[in-house]
Amino acid sequence: MAAAHHARVHFGVGRVGDCMHGPRLAWYACRRRKAQAWHAACPSGGEGVPREGLDVLYKISIFALALAAIIAPVSAATVPAIAAFDDAFARVNDYTLTVHAHEVKGDQTQDRIYHFWFKKPHQAKTQIVSGPGAGGGGVWTGGDTVSGHQGGILSFFHLKVGLHDGRAVSLRGYTIPDGLLPNQADKYKEIKGALSERNGPTIGGQETTLVELRVADSSADPGVTRAVIYFSKATHFPVVQIRYGSDGKILSQETWTDLRTNVGLKDSDF
């Protein structure tokens, strides 16, 4: 009510006729009454809004700042090994590699070897070399669909399915874009948890840096409470990744070999 009263004081002091009619003296008197009313309503000297209004605006501003702090996205965490990979990958236009994948879901196990092709910005192709579904493969060119084919005599028949269709994902539901090296590394920056790095073992003749994520919320990858990824100190690219469950058992492991970068892949290769 006080704010409404001040608004009326500001806009309605005096009668309209006092300012529009009569001698010049009446006009000056009208202006003086307005000024006196404004100064009375705003003890700060008449500059700005009434004190009660300032209090309201101040409280609104504080609330807005607090709300922004709550809803603003937290900056992604990182460690030097991931930053070094990001820098190295920025200089790569395309790559090919072999993926040795082991996955566990309940009492099921899946072991596969994939060939993988990738070209920026978002063209990827996989071919299952061995394991369940051998001969099959898929192509992803962005979006939420995949063009896939089965092995054997059905290899010439291509079918477009959803990105998360059971025929287009691995045992644990990993998609083709999930398998991209930058996406693998980004998960360590995006998933909430405790992130750290330290010297790792020698893998395939390469010295490595071990990056570990102790997962705070495993909803993004059900059952996974800890993940480690090993980066080559020579190339800065990842060479092995292992995800563990709460019981310490391995839920998935990827070993990346035969990496070749900037090989000159073309759109027609996908």
PyMOL commands that set and color helices and strands:
alter all, ss='L'
color gray80, all
select helices_A, chain A and resi 2-12+16-20+24-41+51-71+80-89+152-154+177-179+181-190+218-220+267-269
alter helices_A, ss='H'
color red, helices_A
select strands_A, chain A and resi 94-105+108-119+123-130+137-140+145-149+158-162+193-203+206-215+224-232+238-245+250-261
alter strands_A, ss='S'
color yellow, strands_A
deselect
rebuild
show_as cartoon
